[in-house]
Amino acid sequence: MDKSYIFNNELSYIKNDRIKVSAKKLIELLPDYFFEIPASSTGKYHPSFSLGDGGLVRHTKVAVRIAYELLNNKSVNNYTNDEKDLIILSLILHDGLKCGIEQEKYTRIDHPLLVSKYIKDNQNKIELSNNEISYITEAIESHMGEWNKDFNNNEVLPLPKSKQSRFVHMCDYLASRKFLDVKFDLDNNILE
């Protein structure tokens, strides 16, 4: 499976070739299950387009598309071109280990921390600076927003504090709203 090809449209939003090459390498390292499972194991927390086979990929594509639209709106955007690219990369990877490194039955509350560690563990395979790694991992670690506690009410994940962390959380949150009805083609690309 050519995993990065699945995100070809989303990768086209990244303008910096060095960041794009790094994104492709990190996508290729994601576990196969990421490309097969629904965004929600119960169907309770995501709209219908993100359920069923490939639902997590469709959810991810919608989160990235929301970011892309907002980042191209001059009234909203206050990011540099590289920051935009890093935000897109953060959203492509944010749920990459949603069910653990080896697929588990349910979503892991600590999956943002797993993704962050996965990026850091593979830093030698990509061309991102330490500052860029910090930028994306901070955004990914806090993408769950207020849903940062386990079943015992222990805080497991940080809350978003930086502007990019709040932005990534907002895009992920909006992509999970049940009122959305996004249409996809047979290759799971968003229809215009």
Number of C-alpha atoms within 10 A of each C-alpha: 8 9 18 19 13 17 19 12 14 21 21 12 16 23 13 14 11 12 21 21 17 17 25 19 17 22 20 15 14 19 17 14 20 22 18 14 20 23 29 21 17 11 13 11 14 24 20 21 22 27 22 15 15 18 24 26 25 24 27 25 24 26 24 25 20 18 24 19 11 15 22 13 11 8 8 10 13 13 14 10 13 14 17 22 24 25 26 28 25 27 26 24 23 29 26 28 25 26 22 22 15 11 16 12 9 12 17 16 19 19 22 29 21 22 24 23 14 18 20 16 10 12 16 9 12 19 16 17 11 10 9 15 18 15 18 25 25 23 29 30 27 25 30 27 20 13 14 19 16 13 7 6 8 9 13 16 21 20 20 22 13 12 12 22 24 18 19 29 25 19 21 24 15 18 26 22 13 14 11 14 12 16 12 13 9 7 7 16 18 15 9 7
